[in-house]
Amino acid sequence: MADLNELLALARDAAEPRQIDRSKVGFGGVDPLGLRQINFGLMDRVLPDLNNVANHIRPYTLMAWAWRRVRHVLEDGKRKAASPEEMRDFVDRIEAIYAWSQFLIDQRAGLPGAQAMRALLDAPQYRFSGAEWETRRNMRRYSTGLISPLNYGPSLRTMGWLIPVEGAAGIFQPDPSLDGVLDTFQKRFENELDHDAFNRFGSVTVKRADAERWGKLWDLEKPQAAEAKAMFGRLGGERAALARQKGVALIQAAFADLADEEATYEDIRVRMADRSEAWDRPDDRPAAAGEWRAVQIRQLFRLALEGLFYWTIGRLLPGPLSTAQLAEAFLAALNESQLPETVDGWILGSADTANPVERLRSLQAALRDQDQLPAAIVAALALCLREAPSQPHPFENADRMPLSRARKEAESWRELSPAGFLARMFEIWIMAQHAYWSVGRGLADARNRGKSILRLRIVMDEGGWTLTPGTTRQGNPPEPTPDRLDTAISLLVECRKL
């Protein structure tokens, strides 16, 4: 309403017409059908409180130690008090020094923010104060730093490494049970603790040589046994959420069942999603494997529909097509000599029991070689609809196309021909779903004065479905949502539990 009132006021005050800037509409499309949030809901049932970045133990230890060091400075220094901003700045400084030190050792170190820290790599020293540091610090807090919500920030709290201080927003203290772990960590570099960087608030200058020397003392890749024990207790042990305990136990069981020390992360991912008969020891397959298979089935379903959306954009590049023409083009691309009269003997009649991870990889390959894409989409949808649950999960919104909804709609189309079934899919699961999300998200972004609008890519015109002005290429093919398994396995390896 505020925006409308501003426009009305401008109109009242205008004495004559005037030229305005050319409208700039940002293309969106990360989630063109609004299907991705359900992926995260399912992942939370197996590996909650993890993300795809926080895959090393040492940053957890470092951040807990940094906040404990704040208390040390206040208790043992000349100053007995500090503002919340001074305390946060102290911790941000230690975190930035740590990242700097690791990138000095290895520019490909497995930490976020390599590009943002590049300017420091050749600097002989850096002063942690002034406008440049404040800009860098604030950017790291919310994007590339360890404490960022995109990186280690959430799991530092949910896994119990940091505890919020009551009544002090943004201020933390380490779990007291970690004191022994932090003492062991600190012992490696206790001879360096006289440096101002570890003892005072405010402006501090650190030499590159100091950062490089410290980097070897708190190496990212070399957590100590005490750190590993503390992490496993929070990752999959007695301090972990029950769902994550079960998820971690599934990873360990799958690795044990493979009985192969050279097994890759992908081998473990596949075995976790296998049916019990595929396990060498079926009785050792945990119940959580069913939840993990559901994660991969949802991944496959989402990628199949986004793949169909991607294929549709490619077909519409030369010009408009009707729904029937799109269906005919898709069927022709299958290269099948004869199809059943109804979909009951086709997608809905599948007896496929394949591993969804293997279907997912086949679909990814087909997205890069589009001659095989329609067949891969059909195979993926057949497996997904066969394994779709009869009821939605409590966290599934109907407008995000739960598999249970897709299954019910597909069942109602059972008597249609393959062409008729595809026509319904194109119109309801692709075009309508895309329009709903593009318009809804675009309006929400506009209300929040967003700079990028999730824009419609396909609209109905006189000649049929057509691409919106400005869509001149197919774009990049969609990718599966990372499923946190790489993070969990990396942490388990560092915990010496895998």
C-alpha positions in Angstrom: 0.0 0.0 0.0 2.9 2.4 0.8 4.2 2.0 -2.8 0.8 2.8 -4.3 0.5 5.9 -2.1 3.9 7.0 -3.3 2.8 6.6 -6.9 -0.4 8.5 -6.3 1.5 11.3 -4.6 3.9 11.6 -7.5 1.0 11.6 -10.0 -0.7 14.5 -8.1 2.5 16.6 -8.0 3.5 16.0 -11.7 3.0 19.1 -13.8 3.8 17.3 -17.1 4.9 14.0 -18.5 8.4 12.9 -17.9 10.7 10.1 -19.1 11.5 7.4 -16.7 14.3 4.9 -16.6 14.0 1.7 -18.6 12.5 -1.0 -16.5 15.0 -3.7 -15.4 13.5 -7.1 -14.6 15.9 -9.6 -13.1 15.5 -13.2 -14.2 15.1 -15.7 -11.4 14.6 -19.4 -11.6 16.5 -21.2 -8.9 13.2 -22.8 -7.9 11.0 -22.3 -10.9 8.3 -24.7 -9.8 8.4 -24.1 -6.0 9.3 -27.8 -5.3 12.5 -27.5 -3.4 11.4 -26.7 0.2 10.0 -30.2 0.7 13.5 -31.6 -0.1 14.8 -29.8 3.0 11.9 -31.0 5.1 12.6 -34.6 4.3 16.3 -34.1 4.9 15.5 -32.8 8.4 14.0 -36.2 9.1 17.4 -37.9 8.6 20.2 -35.4 9.0 18.8 -32.3 10.7 20.9 -29.3 11.8 23.6 -29.9 9.1 24.2 -28.0 5.8 26.5 -28.5 2.8 29.3 -26.3 4.0 30.1 -27.0 7.7 32.1 -30.2 7.1 35.2 -29.8 9.4 35.5 -30.1 13.1 38.1 -27.4 13.8 35.9 -24.4 13.0 33.5 -25.5 15.7 36.4 -25.7 18.2 37.8 -22.3 17.1 34.5 -20.4 17.5 33.8 -21.9 20.9 37.4 -21.0 22.0 37.1 -17.5 20.6 34.0 -16.8 22.7 35.7 -18.3 25.8 38.7 -16.0 25.0 36.3 -13.0 25.3 35.6 -14.0 28.9 39.4 -14.4 29.6 40.1 -10.9 28.3 37.4 -9.4 30.4 38.4 -11.3 33.6 42.2 -11.0 33.3 42.6 -7.7 31.4 42.6 -4.2 32.5 39.1 -3.7 31.2 36.3 -5.3 33.1 33.5 -4.6 30.6 33.0 -4.3 26.9 30.1 -3.5 24.7 28.3 -6.3 22.7 29.7 -4.9 19.5 33.3 -4.9 20.9 32.9 -8.6 21.9 31.5 -9.6 18.5 34.3 -7.6 16.8 36.9 -9.6 18.8 35.4 -12.9 17.8 35.0 -11.8 14.2 38.7 -10.8 14.2 39.9 -14.2 15.4 37.6 -16.0 12.9 39.0 -13.8 10.1 42.6 -14.4 11.2 41.9 -18.1 11.2 40.5 -18.1 7.7 43.4 -15.9 6.5 45.9 -18.3 8.1 44.4 -21.4 6.4 44.3 -19.8 3.0 47.9 -18.8 3.4 48.7 -22.5 3.8 46.4 -23.7 1.1 44.4 -21.4 -1.1 42.0 -24.3 -1.7 41.4 -24.9 2.0 37.9 -26.2 2.7 36.6 -23.0 4.2 34.0 -20.6 2.9 35.1 -17.2 1.6 38.3 -17.9 -0.3 37.5 -15.3 -2.9 36.6 -12.7 -0.3 39.9 -13.3 1.5 42.1 -13.2 -1.6 43.1 -9.5 -1.0 44.8 -10.4 2.2 47.0 -13.2 0.8 49.7 -10.9 -0.5 49.4 -8.2 2.2 52.4 -8.0 4.5 50.1 -7.2 7.4 46.5 -6.2 8.1 45.0 -3.7 10.5 41.7 -5.0 12.0 40.1 -1.6 12.4 38.7 1.2 10.2 36.2 1.3 7.4 37.8 -1.5 5.3 37.8 -3.9 8.2 34.2 -3.0 9.2 33.0 -3.6 5.7 34.9 -6.9 5.5 33.7 -8.0 8.9 30.0 -7.2 8.3 30.1 -9.0 5.0 31.7 -12.1 6.6 29.1 -12.1 9.4 26.3 -12.7 7.0 27.8 -14.4 4.0 31.4 -15.9 4.0 32.4 -16.1 7.7 32.2 -19.2 9.8 29.5 -17.6 12.0 27.4 -16.8 9.0 23.9 -18.3 8.8 25.0 -19.8 5.5 27.9 -21.7 7.0 28.7 -22.9 10.5 26.5 -20.4 12.4 23.3 -22.4 12.8 25.0 -25.7 13.7 27.3 -24.1 16.2 24.2 -23.4 18.2 21.9 -26.3 17.4 24.7 -28.8 18.1 25.6 -27.2 21.4 29.0 -25.7 20.8 27.8 -22.2 21.6 25.1 -21.2 24.0 23.4 -17.7 23.7 23.9 -15.5 26.7 20.5 -14.6 28.0 19.5 -11.0 27.5 22.4 -10.2 25.2 21.6 -10.6 21.5 24.4 -12.0 19.4 26.6 -12.8 22.4 27.6 -16.4 23.2 29.5 -18.6 25.5 30.8 -22.1 24.9 29.2 -25.1 26.5 31.1 -25.5 29.9 31.5 -29.2 29.2 33.9 -28.3 26.3 36.5 -26.6 28.6 38.8 -29.7 28.5 38.6 -29.8 24.7 39.3 -26.0 24.4 42.2 -26.3 26.9 43.7 -29.1 24.7 43.2 -27.0 21.5 44.8 -23.9 23.1 47.8 -25.8 24.3 49.0 -26.1 20.6 49.5 -22.3 20.4 49.8 -21.1 24.0 53.2 -19.6 23.3 51.5 -17.2 20.8 48.8 -16.0 23.2 50.7 -12.8 24.2 49.9 -11.3 20.8 47.4 -8.3 21.0 45.0 -10.2 18.6 44.2 -12.6 21.4 44.2 -10.1 24.3 42.5 -6.8 23.5 39.4 -5.3 22.0 39.6 -2.7 19.2 42.3 -2.0 16.7 45.0 -4.7 16.2 47.5 -5.2 13.5 48.6 -8.8 12.5 51.5 -9.6 10.3 51.2 -12.1 7.5 54.2 -14.0 9.0 52.3 -14.4 12.3 49.1 -15.6 10.6 51.1 -18.1 8.5 52.8 -19.4 11.6 49.5 -19.7 13.5 47.9 -21.5 10.6 50.2 -24.5 11.0 49.4 -24.7 14.8 45.6 -24.8 14.3 45.5 -26.7 10.9 42.0 -27.2 9.6 42.6 -30.8 8.6 44.1 -32.0 11.9 41.5 -32.0 14.7 42.7 -33.6 17.9 41.2 -36.7 19.5 39.4 -34.6 22.1 37.8 -32.5 19.4 36.8 -35.6 17.5 35.2 -37.1 20.6 33.3 -33.9 21.4 32.0 -33.6 17.8 30.8 -37.2 17.5 28.9 -36.8 20.8 27.0 -33.9 19.2 26.9 -35.3 15.6 25.6 -38.8 16.2 26.2 -39.6 19.9 24.4 -39.1 23.1 24.1 -35.3 22.7 22.8 -35.4 19.1 19.1 -35.0 18.1 17.4 -38.4 17.9 16.8 -38.1 14.1 20.5 -37.3 13.5 21.6 -40.2 15.7 19.5 -42.5 13.5 20.8 -40.9 10.3 24.5 -41.2 11.4 23.9 -44.8 12.4 22.5 -45.4 8.9 25.6 -44.0 7.3 27.8 -46.2 9.5 25.7 -49.3 8.8 25.8 -48.7 5.0 29.5 -48.3 5.0 29.9 -51.5 7.1 27.6 -53.4 4.7 29.6 -52.3 1.7 32.7 -53.9 3.4 35.0 -51.8 1.2 37.4 -49.4 2.7 37.7 -47.7 -0.8 33.9 -47.0 -0.9 33.2 -43.5 -2.1 30.6 -41.1 -0.7 28.4 -42.0 -3.7 28.7 -45.7 -2.9 27.4 -45.0 0.6 24.6 -42.8 -0.7 23.4 -45.6 -3.0 23.6 -48.3 -0.3 21.7 -46.1 2.1 18.8 -45.8 -0.4 18.8 -49.5 -1.4 16.0 -51.8 -0.5 16.8 -54.4 2.1 17.2 -57.2 -0.4 20.2 -55.3 -2.0 22.1 -55.2 1.3 24.6 -58.0 1.9 23.2 -58.2 5.4 19.5 -57.2 5.1 18.9 -57.5 8.9 21.5 -54.7 9.5 19.6 -52.2 7.4 18.3 -49.5 9.8 14.7 -48.3 9.6 16.1 -44.8 8.8 17.0 -46.2 5.3 13.3 -45.8 4.4 13.4 -42.1 5.3 16.6 -41.7 3.3 15.1 -43.4 0.2 12.2 -41.0 0.5 14.7 -38.1 0.4 16.2 -39.4 -2.8 12.7 -40.2 -4.4 11.7 -36.6 -3.7 15.0 -35.4 -5.2 14.3 -37.5 -8.3 10.7 -36.2 -8.6 11.7 -32.6 -8.3 14.6 -32.9 -10.8 12.3 -34.8 -13.3 9.7 -32.0 -13.3 12.4 -29.2 -13.4 14.0 -31.3 -16.2 10.7 -31.3 -18.1 10.4 -27.5 -17.6 14.0 -27.1 -18.9 13.1 -29.3 -21.9 10.0 -27.3 -22.6 11.9 -24.0 -22.7 14.2 -25.6 -25.3 11.3 -26.7 -27.4 9.7 -23.3 -27.3 12.8 -21.4 -28.4 11.9 -21.6 -32.1 8.4 -20.4 -31.5 5.0 -21.1 -29.8 3.5 -24.6 -29.4 0.2 -25.8 -28.2 -0.1 -28.3 -25.3 -0.9 -31.0 -27.8 2.1 -30.2 -29.9 4.4 -30.3 -26.8 3.0 -33.7 -25.9 3.5 -35.0 -29.4 7.1 -33.7 -29.5 7.9 -35.3 -26.2 6.4 -38.7 -27.2 8.3 -38.5 -30.5 11.6 -37.9 -28.7 11.0 -41.2 -26.7 11.8 -43.2 -29.9 9.3 -45.9 -28.8 7.7 -47.8 -31.7 4.4 -48.4 -29.8 3.0 -47.1 -26.6 0.1 -48.6 -24.6 -3.4 -47.2 -25.2 -3.6 -45.8 -21.7 -1.1 -44.5 -19.2 -2.1 -47.4 -16.9 0.2 -49.6 -18.9 2.9 -47.0 -19.1 4.1 -44.6 -16.4 1.5 -45.8 -13.8 2.1 -49.5 -14.7 5.8 -49.6 -13.9 7.2 -52.3 -11.7 10.5 -50.5 -11.4 12.4 -51.1 -8.1 15.6 -49.4 -9.1 17.6 -47.3 -6.6 16.5 -43.7 -6.9 20.1 -42.5 -6.7 20.9 -44.4 -9.8 17.9 -43.0 -11.6 18.9 -39.5 -10.4 22.4 -39.9 -11.9 20.9 -41.1 -15.2 18.6 -38.1 -15.2 21.6 -35.7 -14.6 23.5 -37.3 -17.5 20.4 -36.9 -19.7 20.1 -33.2 -18.8 23.6 -32.7 -20.3 22.7 -34.9 -23.4 19.2 -34.0 -24.2 18.5 -36.7 -26.8 18.0 -39.0 -23.8 16.1 -36.6 -21.6 12.5 -37.5 -22.3 13.2 -41.2 -21.6 15.0 -40.4 -18.4 12.1 -38.2 -17.2 9.6 -41.0 -17.9 11.7 -43.5 -16.0 12.1 -41.1 -13.1 8.4 -40.3 -12.8 7.4 -43.9 -13.1 9.6 -44.8 -10.0 8.5 -41.7 -8.0 4.8 -42.3 -8.6 5.1 -46.0 -7.8 6.7 -45.1 -4.4 4.7 -42.0 -3.6 3.1 -42.0 -0.1 -0.6 -42.1 0.1 -0.7 -39.1 2.6 1.5 -36.0 2.7 3.9 -35.3 5.5 2.8 -32.7 8.0 5.4 -30.2 6.7 4.4 -30.5 3.1 2.4 -27.6 1.7 -0.1 -28.6 -1.1 1.1 -25.9 -3.4 4.7 -27.3 -3.4 3.4 -30.5 -5.1 3.8 -33.2 -2.5 4.3 -36.6 -4.1 1.0 -37.8 -2.5 -0.8 -35.0 -4.4 1.0 -35.9 -7.6 0.0 -39.5 -7.2 -3.6 -38.8 -6.6 -3.8 -36.6 -9.6 -2.0 -39.1 -11.8 -4.3 -41.9 -10.6 -7.3 -39.7 -11.7 -5.7 -39.6 -15.2 -5.2 -43.4 -15.4 -7.5 -43.9 -18.3 -6.0 -41.2 -20.5 -3.7 -41.9 -23.4 0.0 -41.2 -23.0 -0.6 -38.0 -25.0 -3.5 -37.0 -22.8 -1.6 -37.7 -19.6 1.3 -35.6 -20.8 -1.0 -32.8 -21.7 -2.3 -32.7 -18.1 1.3 -32.8 -16.8 2.3 -29.9 -19.0 -0.7 -27.8 -18.1 -1.0 -28.5 -14.3 2.4 -29.7 -13.1 4.6 -27.4 -15.3 2.7 -24.3 -16.6 0.3 -23.7 -13.8 2.8 -24.6 -11.1 5.4 -22.3 -12.7 2.9 -19.4 -13.1 1.8 -19.7 -9.5 5.3 -19.6 -8.1 6.6 -17.0 -10.5 3.8 -14.5 -9.9 3.5 -15.2 -6.1 7.3 -14.9 -5.5 7.6 -11.9 -7.8 4.9 -10.0 -6.0 6.4 -10.9 -2.6 9.8 -9.7 -3.7 8.4 -6.5 -5.1 6.6 -5.8 -1.8 9.9 -6.2 0.0 11.6 -3.9 -2.5 13.6 -6.8 -3.9 16.1 -6.3 -6.7 15.4 -9.5 -8.5 12.0 -10.8 -9.6 11.3 -14.5 -10.1 10.0 -14.0 -13.6 7.6 -16.0 -15.7 9.5 -17.8 -18.4 6.5 -19.4 -20.2 3.1 -17.7 -21.0 0.0 -18.5 -23.1 -0.2 -16.5 -26.3 -2.4 -16.7 -29.4 -0.1 -19.3 -31.0 0.0 -21.4 -27.8 2.7 -21.6 -25.1 5.5 -19.1 -25.7 8.6 -17.8 -24.0 8.4 -14.4 -22.3 10.3 -11.5 -23.9 14.0 -11.7 -23.0 14.1 -15.5 -22.8 16.6 -16.2 -25.6 18.3 -19.3 -24.4 17.5 -22.5 -22.5 19.8 -21.7 -19.6 21.7 -24.1 -17.4 20.1 -27.5 -16.6 18.8 -28.0 -13.1 20.8 -29.8 -10.5 19.8 -32.0 -7.5 19.8 -30.2 -4.1 22.9 -31.3 -2.1 21.6 -33.7 0.5 24.1 -33.0 3.4 25.5 -36.5 3.2 28.9 -35.2 2.1 29.0 -33.0 5.2 28.0 -35.9 7.6 30.5 -38.3 6.1 33.3 -35.7 6.2 32.6 -35.0 9.9 32.4 -38.8 10.6 35.8 -39.4 9.0 37.3 -36.6 11.1 35.7 -38.1 14.1 37.4 -41.4 13.2 34.0 -43.1 13.2 34.0 -44.1 9.5 
